[in-house]
Amino acid sequence: MDIPNMGVPAKLADRMSMAEQHEYLRARFSRRRMLRTGAVTVGALAVGGALGSGTATAAPASPQLLTGGVTDGVDGSLVAPIGRHLAFGPEPDTQFRVSWQVPAPVKKPFLRYGKHPWDLSHKVQAEVRALHTPALTPTGQPVDQYYLHVALEDLQPDTTYYYGVGHQGFDPASQQAISTLNTFRTAPSRDHRWGKVYEPFTFTAFGDQGVSSHAAGNDHIILAQNPAFHLHAGDICYADPAGSGTDPDKSVYNARTWDDFLVQTETVASKVPWMVSYGNHDMEAWYSHNGYGGENTRFYLPDNGPDPRTVPGVYSFRYKNVGVISLDANDVSYEIPVNLGISAGKQTSWLQRTLKDLRNDETIDFIVVFFHHCAFSTTHQHASEGGVREAWVPLFEKYRVDLVINGHNHVYERTDAILGNKVSKAVPSGATIEPATDGVVYVTAGAAGRSLYRFDAPDTYEGHEKRLDSVETYHFAKGGVKVTETVEWSRVRYTGYSFIKVDVTPAHLGQKSSMKVTALAEDGTQVDHYTVLRKVGEGWDGKTDDDGEGGGWGW
């Protein structure tokens, strides 16, 4: 099983929590050793002349290493921004986050934006977040990385903005750099719905991408769908590809893989908000006790979850008539327990409150939840996560979540509609379901670019159906125990690189909005599709919900 280690010996990583791995690495790479090898810690290297109060310091500062001339030799005209990526704030109609990277320290980084490429009069100073990674293996090299972020607030809804990022010596508004401009578009106002029906839109999703030709190919096909946003369900770049705790002398953790990933993804993420959740390979013990210090430095996600410091990949946002929730399944994983219970139940309590709020919001038709570990899958490698089933599946069923998206297993798999761990309605390709009465469908979309897994049962997908009435598989229970089970809910299985696109068509009050879920192979071939219907205004009545009982569906 994949237990992140970043250089912690396998025999230790197997029984250490993420916090213990962090302490082990910090002790191993003491300040004395850093000084001896000439490494520079975060906070010791000035970017833009000074680090602001919002700067992330993922490693302790060493004032003795401060030198006033650190940036004197950097010519900003020779340093080009890379790895641009967008994200929503909690309210996509008025809030956007813009992030990028520079390969060397620069002075006065900033973002320009406006409604026309010739009018970028709005200029915002960037927040600097820097990372230092020591040589975590004897053959490795220390790495310094510089990430820049801007939060844009009070934007106009349903508006296209042009933006460019720069620094002293590199101005995106100049003739030399104007080709680096990109655009983003804010969502329509939530009040829009009461005037007229939202226009249809598309979003896309996958997990387990990494850096490869297959990953880049999926990105190109995704961009062709013109999505309003993209969901990445964890295991983002695989800077720690071993995961399972190999000998530290042979470990291949490489912080530079993040540079490669962000450059690869920039073709899409610079135009399409790239919303991530965190998987097991995204816990990197060196940077923080919870393993997420590196991710928090590279990404600027919404902070409206239960505790951004403890479980930072947990948040929600609303786009037109869809409410989206990102969860951290490391918090409930029995298979990989290094962060098991890290939120002390706060995440699950927040999830219930958020599901209730979304279901009672008359502007929201569909609820989509995405996270890494699979609630229901039949692969040979990971199969199903019992911790997710115990903690969250009852809530998904109670509030009739319309779509659950997972990664972790590097395949495409889709279930029939499920209630109580059993098939509540068969959903063959091309079928239509109504979650309010039919149950919840789970999609594993973990074939974004990493090496593929396998099923013990034959593939069965659109045009190549080999239906089995039941499949022998297993799920992880407490203590990492594999519990065998025979299941009937595995409807579609496809061993190939792929992703999903979701076409949403809102409707008038009293009519039925639709959400068509389609699985596309990396060459664009359709391998599965089905449609979700939801009557506008249909929701949870919540009459006795606070007691954990009762409640019902009404419109």
C-alpha positions in Angstrom: 0.0 0.0 0.0 1.1 3.5 -0.7 2.5 5.1 2.4 4.3 8.4 1.7 7.8 8.6 3.1 10.0 11.2 1.3 13.1 9.3 2.5 11.8 7.7 5.7 12.9 4.0 5.7 10.1 1.6 4.8 10.1 -0.2 8.2 9.6 3.1 9.9 7.1 4.7 7.4 4.8 1.7 7.7 4.1 2.5 11.3 4.6 6.3 11.5 1.9 8.9 11.3 2.5 11.9 8.9 3.4 14.1 11.9 6.0 11.5 13.1 7.5 11.3 9.6 7.8 15.1 9.6 9.6 15.1 12.9 11.9 12.3 11.7 12.9 14.2 8.6 13.4 17.4 10.5 15.7 15.7 13.0 17.6 14.0 10.2 18.1 17.2 8.3 19.0 19.4 11.2 20.0 23.0 10.9 23.6 22.1 11.4 23.5 19.7 8.5 21.9 22.4 6.3 24.6 24.9 7.1 27.3 22.3 6.4 25.8 21.6 2.9 25.2 25.3 2.2 21.4 25.0 1.9 19.2 28.0 2.3 16.0 27.6 4.3 12.6 29.2 3.5 12.5 32.8 4.9 16.3 33.2 4.4 16.0 34.1 0.7 14.3 37.4 -0.1 12.0 37.5 -3.1 10.8 40.9 -4.1 13.1 42.5 -1.5 11.0 41.4 1.5 8.5 38.7 2.4 5.1 39.9 3.4 3.1 38.7 6.3 1.2 36.3 4.1 4.3 34.5 3.0 4.4 30.8 3.8 7.4 29.6 5.7 7.4 25.9 5.3 10.9 25.5 6.9 12.4 27.4 9.8 14.2 30.6 8.9 18.0 31.0 9.5 18.7 34.7 10.1 22.5 34.0 9.9 22.1 33.2 6.2 20.4 36.5 5.3 22.4 38.4 2.8 21.3 41.8 1.5 22.6 41.1 -2.0 20.7 37.8 -2.6 18.6 39.4 -5.4 21.1 41.9 -6.7 22.3 39.7 -9.5 18.9 38.7 -10.8 17.9 40.5 -14.0 14.1 40.3 -14.1 14.0 40.6 -17.9 15.7 37.2 -18.1 13.2 35.4 -15.8 9.8 34.4 -17.3 6.8 33.3 -15.2 5.8 29.7 -15.6 3.1 27.3 -14.4 0.2 29.6 -14.3 -2.9 28.1 -12.7 -6.3 29.4 -11.8 -8.7 28.6 -8.9 -12.0 29.8 -7.7 -12.6 31.5 -4.4 -15.6 30.2 -2.5 -17.9 32.4 -4.7 -16.9 32.0 -8.3 -19.1 34.8 -9.5 -16.8 37.4 -7.7 -13.7 35.6 -6.5 -10.7 34.2 -8.4 -7.2 33.1 -7.4 -4.2 33.3 -9.8 -1.0 31.4 -9.1 2.3 31.0 -10.9 5.9 30.2 -10.4 9.3 31.8 -11.1 12.5 29.8 -11.5 14.5 32.3 -9.6 13.9 35.1 -7.1 12.4 38.3 -8.6 11.6 41.8 -7.4 8.1 43.2 -7.0 6.0 40.4 -8.5 2.5 41.5 -9.6 -0.6 40.7 -11.6 -2.3 42.9 -14.1 -5.9 42.4 -15.1 -8.7 44.2 -17.0 -11.6 43.6 -19.3 -9.6 44.2 -22.5 -6.0 43.1 -23.4 -5.2 46.8 -24.1 -6.5 47.9 -20.7 -4.8 46.1 -17.9 -4.9 49.1 -15.5 -5.6 47.0 -12.4 -2.3 46.0 -10.8 -2.1 43.8 -7.7 1.1 42.9 -5.7 1.6 39.2 -5.5 2.0 37.1 -2.3 5.2 35.1 -2.3 5.3 31.6 -0.9 8.7 29.9 -1.1 9.8 26.3 -0.5 13.2 24.9 0.4 13.6 21.1 0.0 17.0 19.7 1.1 18.7 16.7 -0.5 16.3 14.1 1.0 18.4 11.3 -0.5 22.2 11.0 -0.8 22.0 11.3 -4.6 19.6 14.3 -4.6 20.1 18.0 -4.7 18.6 20.7 -2.6 15.8 22.7 -4.3 14.4 26.2 -3.9 11.1 27.0 -5.4 9.1 30.3 -5.6 5.4 30.4 -6.0 3.3 33.6 -6.3 -0.4 34.1 -5.7 -3.0 36.8 -6.0 -6.5 36.8 -4.6 -9.0 38.8 -6.8 -12.1 39.9 -5.0 -15.2 41.9 -5.9 -15.1 41.0 -9.6 -18.1 41.5 -11.8 -20.2 38.3 -12.3 -20.4 36.7 -15.8 -17.5 38.7 -17.1 -14.3 37.8 -19.0 -11.1 39.2 -17.7 -7.7 39.3 -19.3 -4.7 38.9 -17.0 -1.0 38.7 -17.1 1.7 38.1 -14.4 5.0 39.7 -14.1 7.7 41.3 -11.9 10.3 44.1 -12.2 11.9 43.7 -15.6 9.0 41.6 -17.0 5.7 43.4 -17.7 2.9 41.4 -19.3 1.4 44.6 -20.7 4.6 45.3 -22.8 4.8 44.4 -26.5 7.5 41.8 -25.7 5.3 39.9 -23.2 1.7 40.6 -24.3 1.6 37.1 -25.8 1.7 35.7 -22.3 -1.8 37.1 -21.4 -4.6 34.7 -20.6 -8.3 35.0 -19.7 -10.8 33.8 -17.1 -14.5 34.2 -16.8 -16.5 34.7 -13.6 -19.7 32.7 -13.0 -23.1 34.4 -13.3 -24.4 35.9 -10.1 -26.4 33.5 -8.0 -29.3 36.0 -8.2 -29.3 35.4 -12.0 -31.4 32.3 -11.6 -34.5 34.3 -10.5 -34.4 36.4 -13.7 -33.8 33.6 -16.2 -32.4 30.1 -16.5 -28.6 29.6 -16.4 -27.0 28.7 -19.7 -25.7 25.1 -20.1 -22.1 24.5 -19.2 -19.5 21.7 -18.9 -16.9 20.7 -16.3 -14.3 17.9 -16.4 -12.7 15.7 -13.8 -10.1 13.1 -13.1 -7.5 11.9 -10.6 -3.9 10.6 -10.5 -2.4 12.5 -13.3 1.4 13.0 -12.8 3.7 13.9 -15.6 3.6 11.9 -18.8 2.6 11.9 -22.5 -0.7 10.4 -21.5 -1.3 13.1 -18.9 -0.5 15.8 -21.5 -2.8 14.1 -24.0 -5.7 14.1 -21.5 -5.1 17.9 -20.9 -5.4 18.6 -24.6 -8.7 16.7 -24.9 -10.0 18.4 -21.8 -9.2 21.9 -23.2 -11.2 21.0 -26.3 -14.3 20.5 -24.1 -14.2 24.2 -23.1 -14.9 23.4 -19.4 -16.0 26.0 -16.9 -13.7 24.3 -14.3 -11.8 21.1 -13.8 -11.7 18.8 -10.7 -8.5 16.9 -9.9 -9.3 14.2 -7.3 -5.9 13.9 -5.7 -2.5 12.4 -6.4 -1.5 15.4 -8.4 2.1 15.2 -9.6 3.8 12.3 -7.9 6.9 14.0 -6.7 7.1 11.0 -4.4 6.2 8.3 -6.9 7.4 5.4 -4.7 4.9 6.1 -1.9 5.2 2.8 -0.3 8.4 3.5 1.7 11.3 2.2 -0.3 14.9 2.2 1.0 15.8 5.9 1.5 19.0 5.4 -0.5 16.9 4.5 -3.5 14.0 6.9 -2.9 13.3 9.2 -5.9 11.5 12.1 -4.3 12.0 15.0 -6.6 10.5 18.4 -5.8 11.3 19.5 -9.4 8.5 17.2 -10.6 6.1 19.9 -9.4 7.8 22.3 -11.8 7.3 19.8 -14.7 3.7 19.2 -13.7 2.7 22.9 -13.5 4.3 23.6 -16.9 2.5 20.6 -18.4 -0.8 21.7 -16.9 -0.5 25.4 -17.7 -2.0 24.8 -21.1 -5.3 24.2 -19.4 -5.0 25.6 -15.9 -4.0 29.1 -17.0 -7.5 29.3 -18.6 -9.6 26.9 -16.6 -9.9 26.9 -12.8 -8.0 23.8 -11.6 -9.6 22.7 -8.4 -7.7 20.0 -6.5 -8.3 17.7 -3.6 -5.4 15.9 -1.8 -4.5 12.3 -2.2 -2.1 10.0 -0.4 0.8 10.9 -2.7 0.2 14.6 -1.9 1.2 14.2 1.7 4.9 15.3 1.7 6.2 14.9 5.3 9.1 17.3 5.0 7.1 20.5 4.7 4.6 20.2 7.6 3.2 17.9 10.3 0.1 17.2 8.3 2.1 16.8 5.0 0.2 19.5 3.2 2.7 22.4 3.6 4.0 21.9 0.1 0.5 21.9 -1.4 -0.5 25.0 0.4 2.5 26.7 -1.0 1.7 25.7 -4.6 -2.0 26.1 -4.6 -4.4 28.8 -3.4 -7.7 27.0 -2.6 -10.9 28.2 -1.0 -10.5 28.4 2.8 -14.2 27.9 3.7 -13.7 24.3 5.0 -13.8 23.2 8.7 -10.1 24.1 9.4 -7.8 25.2 6.6 -4.8 24.7 8.8 -5.5 21.0 9.5 -7.4 19.8 6.4 -6.6 22.5 3.8 -7.9 20.6 0.8 -11.5 20.6 2.2 -13.7 23.4 0.8 -16.8 24.0 -1.3 -17.9 26.4 -4.1 -21.1 27.0 -6.1 -21.1 27.4 -9.9 -24.5 28.2 -11.4 -26.8 25.4 -10.3 -24.1 23.0 -9.0 -22.6 22.9 -5.5 -19.2 21.2 -5.4 -17.5 19.8 -2.3 -13.8 18.8 -2.0 -12.8 16.4 0.8 -9.6 15.0 2.3 -10.0 11.2 2.4 -6.7 10.8 4.1 -8.6 11.8 7.2 -10.7 8.7 7.1 -8.5 6.1 5.3 -8.0 2.7 6.8 -5.8 1.6 4.0 -3.2 4.5 4.4 -3.7 5.7 8.0 -0.9 8.2 8.3 -3.4 11.1 8.7 -6.3 9.0 10.0 -8.4 11.2 12.3 -6.4 14.3 11.7 -9.5 16.5 11.7 -10.9 14.9 14.9 -14.3 14.5 13.2 -14.5 18.2 12.2 -14.4 17.4 8.5 -17.4 15.0 8.7 -19.4 17.4 10.8 -18.7 20.1 8.3 -19.6 17.8 5.4 -23.0 17.2 6.9 -23.7 20.9 7.5 -22.5 21.7 3.9 -24.6 19.0 2.3 -27.7 20.2 4.2 -27.1 23.8 3.2 -26.6 23.0 -0.4 -29.6 20.7 -0.5 -31.8 23.5 1.0 -30.4 26.1 -1.4 -33.1 26.7 -4.0 -30.5 27.9 -6.5 -28.6 24.6 -6.4 -29.9 21.6 -8.3 -26.9 19.2 -8.2 -24.4 18.3 -5.5 -21.0 17.0 -6.7 -18.5 15.6 -4.2 -14.9 14.7 -5.2 -12.0 13.3 -3.2 -9.3 10.7 -3.6 -9.9 7.3 -2.0 -12.7 5.2 -3.6 -15.9 4.4 -1.8 -16.7 1.7 -4.3 -14.2 0.1 -6.7 -13.1 -3.4 -7.7 -9.5 -3.0 -8.8 -6.8 -5.5 -7.9 -4.6 -2.7 -6.4 -6.7 -0.6 -4.0 -10.4 -1.6 -4.4 -12.7 0.2 -1.9 -11.9 2.3 1.2 -14.0 1.2 4.2 -13.3 4.4 6.1 -15.0 6.4 3.4 -18.0 4.0 3.5 -18.3 4.3 7.2 -17.9 8.1 7.6 -19.3 9.6 4.5 -21.4 7.2 2.4 -24.4 7.4 4.8 -24.3 11.2 4.4 -24.1 10.9 0.6 -27.2 8.7 0.7 -29.1 10.9 3.2 -28.7 14.0 1.1 -28.8 12.1 -2.2 -25.6 13.4 -3.6 -25.9 13.5 -7.4 -22.3 12.5 -8.3 -19.3 11.2 -6.3 -15.9 11.4 -8.1 -12.8 9.5 -6.9 -9.3 8.7 -8.1 -6.8 6.4 -6.3 -7.4 3.5 -8.7 -5.8 4.1 -12.1 -8.8 3.1 -14.2 -12.3 4.2 -15.1 -15.1 2.4 -13.1 -18.7 3.4 -12.5 -21.3 1.9 -10.2 -25.0 1.4 -10.6 -27.0 3.5 -8.2 -26.3 2.4 -4.6 -28.1 2.6 -1.3 -27.0 0.6 1.7 -24.0 -0.9 -0.1 -26.4 -2.6 -2.6 -27.7 -1.8 -6.0 -30.8 0.3 -5.8 -31.2 0.7 -9.5 -29.3 -0.7 -12.5 -27.7 2.1 -14.6 -26.3 0.7 -17.9 -24.6 3.1 -20.3 -27.1 5.5 -21.7 -29.5 5.2 -18.7 -31.1 8.1 -16.8 -31.4 8.2 -13.0 -33.0 10.5 -10.4 -30.9 10.3 -7.2 -33.8 11.6 -5.1 -35.4 8.1 -5.5 -32.8 6.0 -7.2 -29.7 6.3 -5.1 -26.1 7.5 -5.6 -23.7 6.7 -8.5 -19.9 6.6 -7.8 -17.3 7.3 -10.5 -13.7 6.3 -10.3 -11.8 8.5 -12.8 -8.2 7.7 -11.8 -6.7 7.1 -15.2 -5.4 10.6 -16.0 -1.8 9.8 -16.7 0.0 7.5 -14.3 0.6 3.8 -15.0 -2.7 1.9 -15.3 -4.1 -0.7 -12.8 -6.1 -3.8 -13.6 -9.3 -5.4 -12.7 -9.7 -9.1 -11.8 -12.9 -9.1 -13.8 -13.0 -8.3 -17.5 -13.4 -4.8 -18.8 -17.0 -3.8 -19.8 -17.8 -0.5 -21.3 -19.9 1.2 -24.0 -19.8 -0.9 -27.2 -17.8 -3.6 -25.5 -20.2 -4.9 -22.8 -19.2 -8.0 -20.9 -21.6 -7.8 -18.0 -21.1 -10.0 -14.9 -23.8 -10.4 -12.4 -21.3 -10.2 -9.5 -17.6 -9.5 -9.0 -15.3 -10.8 -6.3 -13.4 -7.9 -4.6 -12.5 -6.5 -1.2 -12.5 -3.3 0.9 -10.1 -2.0 3.6 -11.4 -2.1 7.1 -9.9 -0.8 10.4 -6.2 -1.8 10.8 -5.7 -2.0 7.0 -7.4 -5.4 6.9 -8.7 -6.6 3.5 -12.3 -7.8 3.8 -13.4 -9.8 0.8 -16.8 -9.2 -0.6 -19.0 -10.2 -3.6 -20.6 -7.1 -5.2 -23.1 -6.5 -7.9 -22.7 -2.7 -8.3 -19.7 -2.6 -10.7 -21.4 -1.6 -13.9 -18.6 -0.1 -16.2 -14.9 -1.0 -16.1 -12.4 0.5 -18.5 -8.6 -0.1 -18.3 -7.4 2.9 -20.3 -6.4 6.5 -19.9 -9.5 8.6 -19.6 -11.4 11.4 -17.8 -15.0 12.5 -17.4 -16.8 15.5 -18.7 -20.1 16.6 -17.2 -22.6 18.6 -19.3 -25.1 20.5 -17.1 -28.3 21.9 -18.5 -30.3 24.0 -16.0 -34.1 24.2 -16.2 -37.0 26.4 -15.0 -38.5 26.0 -11.6 -40.6 22.8 -11.5 -38.9 21.3 -14.5 -35.9 18.9 -14.4 -32.3 20.0 -14.8 -30.0 17.5 -16.3 -26.4 16.5 -15.8 -24.9 14.2 -18.5 -21.8 12.3 -17.3 -19.6 11.1 -20.1 -16.3 9.1 -19.9 -13.8 9.9 -22.7 -10.7 8.0 -23.5 -7.5 10.0 -24.1 -8.2 9.9 -27.9 -11.7 11.3 -27.3 -13.6 8.0 -27.7 -16.7 7.7 -25.6 -16.6 4.7 -23.3 -19.6 5.5 -21.0 -22.4 7.9 -20.4 -25.5 8.3 -18.3 -27.8 11.2 -17.3 -28.8 12.6 -13.9 -32.1 14.4 -13.5 -33.1 16.7 -10.6 -36.4 18.6 -10.3 -35.7 22.3 -9.8 -36.7 23.2 -6.2 -36.4 19.6 -5.0 -34.6 19.5 -1.7 -34.2 18.1 1.7 -37.0 19.4 4.0 -34.7 19.2 7.1 -37.6 19.0 9.6 -35.9 16.7 12.0 -32.4 16.7 10.5 -30.6 18.1 13.5 -31.5 15.0 15.4 -30.1 12.8 12.8 -33.4 11.3 11.9 -36.3 12.0 9.6 -36.4 14.6 6.9 -37.6 14.0 3.5 -37.8 15.1 -0.1 -40.3 17.7 -1.3 -40.9 20.4 -3.9 
